[in-house]
Amino acid sequence: MTRELKINHLAVILLAVVYMPISAGWYGLFAQPWLDFNGLTAEEAQSVNPMVYLVAFLGAVVLYYGMALVFKRMRIESAQIGALSAALLWLAFLFTQSLTQNLFSLEAWQLAFIDQGNTFVSIVLGGAVLGAWRKYGDAA
């Protein structure tokens, strides 16, 4: 009987939970430049609808399930390959698009580095965890 790589649902949910404090820490570190580049005050940023946090969490769940599906298909089976693969996917599909959108929208290019820096940390961590914390089942 052969082993089939499966999605580790527990890892996906735990990563989505960890995503929230990572993002809070990241944006706390870059709060003032982020506010300045967005033309916001701290009061305006703090008055955001609380539903945004639910959307962020659900987005993280979708992100990590998507990564888990891709990693399953790619047969990623180590933390190192998971982290490297995640970094390359981030560069190819997220950072380049975010930077281009900021430039065409006449937004500060530095904003792409702040926003996508958070995404990079979260995705590379997720890649390492999903690559290392594998789940197998019997193949049919």
MITOR-17724 format. One record per residue (C-alpha): residue number from 0; x, y, z. Coordinates in Angstrom, 2 decimals, m for minus. Layout:
PT seq      px      py      pz
PT NUM       X       Y       Z
...
//
This chain:
PT seq      px      py      pz
PT   0    0.00    0.00    0.00
PT   1    1.32    3.46   m0.86
PT   2    0.96    6.57    1.21
PT   3   m0.90    9.54   m0.19
PT   4   m0.10   13.10    0.93
PT   5   m3.20   14.69    2.48
PT   6   m4.12   18.21    3.58
PT   7   m3.34   18.79    7.24
PT   8   m6.51   20.68    8.25
PT   9   m5.22   21.35   11.77
PT  10   m2.07   23.00   10.38
PT  11   m4.19   25.18    8.07
PT  12   m6.45   26.40   10.88
PT  13   m3.52   27.01   13.27
PT  14   m1.70   29.00   10.59
PT  15   m4.80   31.13   10.01
PT  16   m5.00   31.83   13.76
PT  17   m1.28   32.71   13.91
PT  18   m1.68   34.97   10.86
PT  19   m3.62   37.50   12.93
PT  20   m0.92   38.33   15.55
PT  21    1.78   38.22   12.88
PT  22   m0.12   40.86   10.91
PT  23   m0.81   42.91   14.03
PT  24    2.88   42.87   14.91
PT  25    3.96   43.71   11.38
PT  26    1.59   46.63   10.99
PT  27    2.42   47.78   14.52
PT  28    6.08   47.91   13.50
PT  29    5.32   49.91   10.34
PT  30    2.25   51.78   11.62
PT  31    3.34   55.35   11.03
PT  32    4.75   54.91    7.50
PT  33    1.70   52.80    6.56
PT  34   m0.65   55.51    7.86
PT  35    1.34   58.21    6.06
PT  36    1.42   56.36    2.72
PT  37   m2.35   55.74    2.97
PT  38   m3.12   59.31    4.05
PT  39   m4.80   58.11    7.24
PT  40   m4.68   59.15   10.86
PT  41   m4.40   56.61   13.67
PT  42   m7.97   57.46   14.68
PT  43   m9.27   56.73   11.19
PT  44   m7.40   53.42   11.06
PT  45   m8.75   52.40   14.47
PT  46  m12.33   53.17   13.45
PT  47  m12.38   50.32   10.92
PT  48  m15.40   48.04   10.95
PT  49  m14.65   45.01   13.20
PT  50  m15.89   42.73   10.40
PT  51  m12.57   43.44    8.68
PT  52  m10.89   41.14   11.18
PT  53  m13.28   38.32   10.33
PT  54  m12.61   38.88    6.63
PT  55   m8.85   38.81    7.31
PT  56   m9.15   35.54    9.23
PT  57  m11.30   33.93    6.53
PT  58   m8.86   35.18    3.91
PT  59   m6.03   33.52    5.83
PT  60   m7.99   30.25    5.92
PT  61   m8.45   30.44    2.13
PT  62   m4.77   31.35    1.67
PT  63   m3.47   28.40    3.67
PT  64   m5.95   25.91    2.22
PT  65   m4.89   27.05   m1.23
PT  66   m1.24   26.62   m0.30
PT  67   m1.97   23.18    1.17
PT  68   m3.69   22.09   m2.05
PT  69   m0.81   23.37   m4.20
PT  70    1.77   21.79   m1.89
PT  71   m0.09   18.48   m1.95
PT  72   m0.07   18.53   m5.74
PT  73    3.62   19.52   m5.81
PT  74    4.44   16.88   m3.16
PT  75    6.23   19.37   m0.91
PT  76    7.64   17.28    1.92
PT  77   10.05   19.48    3.90
PT  78   10.07   22.81    5.69
PT  79   12.90   24.12    3.53
PT  80   11.24   23.28    0.21
PT  81    7.91   24.53    1.57
PT  82    9.38   27.89    2.59
PT  83   11.29   28.29   m0.70
PT  84    8.27   27.33   m2.78
PT  85    6.09   29.76   m0.82
PT  86    8.62   32.57   m1.30
PT  87    8.74   31.96   m5.05
PT  88    4.93   31.83   m5.31
PT  89    4.73   35.09   m3.33
PT  90    7.22   36.79   m5.62
PT  91    5.60   35.54   m8.82
PT  92    1.94   36.03   m7.97
PT  93    1.64   38.58   m5.18
PT  94    4.53   41.01   m4.82
PT  95    4.99   41.81   m8.48
PT  96    1.26   42.43   m8.91
PT  97    0.98   44.53   m5.76
PT  98    3.94   46.69   m6.72
PT  99    2.59   47.17  m10.25
PT 100   m0.86   48.11   m8.94
PT 101    0.63   50.63   m6.53
PT 102    2.69   52.22   m9.27
PT 103   m0.23   52.49  m11.70
PT 104   m2.53   53.77   m8.93
PT 105    0.05   56.46   m8.14
PT 106    0.41   55.01   m4.66
PT 107    3.76   55.01   m2.91
PT 108    5.86   52.06   m4.04
PT 109    7.00   51.69   m0.43
PT 110    3.44   50.74    0.52
PT 111    3.78   47.56   m1.56
PT 112    6.85   46.64    0.48
PT 113    5.03   47.19    3.77
PT 114    1.87   45.32    2.76
PT 115    3.62   42.54    0.91
PT 116    6.28   42.21    3.61
PT 117    3.52   41.06    5.94
PT 118    2.27   38.65    3.30
PT 119    5.79   37.36    2.67
PT 120    6.40   36.55    6.34
PT 121    3.01   34.85    6.64
PT 122    3.36   32.84    3.45
PT 123    6.93   31.68    4.07
PT 124    6.01   30.63    7.61
PT 125    2.98   28.82    6.20
PT 126    5.12   27.13    3.57
PT 127    7.57   25.91    6.17
PT 128    4.84   24.59    8.46
PT 129    2.84   22.94    5.67
PT 130    6.02   21.43    4.23
PT 131    7.18   20.05    7.56
PT 132    3.87   19.09    9.19
PT 133    2.65   16.59    6.64
PT 134   m0.29   14.25    6.85
PT 135   m0.53   10.98    4.98
PT 136   m3.27    8.49    4.27
PT 137   m3.46    5.22    2.41
PT 138   m3.80    5.61   m1.34
PT 139   m6.90    4.12   m2.87
//
